[in-house]
Amino acid sequence: MNKLIREFEKSSGLDVYGLGAKRVPWEATLERFTALIVRDCIEVANKNRTEMEIKTNTHLTADAIKKHFGVEE
């Protein structure tokens, strides 16, 4: 599981590792859930691109979000 997702898990009080052997399906579900949220944020960022990003064909905010969370398209 991505280190940042694990930190969010701890901060939220969710304890996937406390489930023992049952943690594996929950961990995978948590990763998918997080990826869906991050992809939605990327979509919002892409819809709100700045004029400079459009002119230079860059997606600075979306790229930064993907890199930060380690999510690939």
Helices and strands as residue ranges (DSSP letters): H 3-12, G 17-22, H 23-47, H 51-56, H 60-69
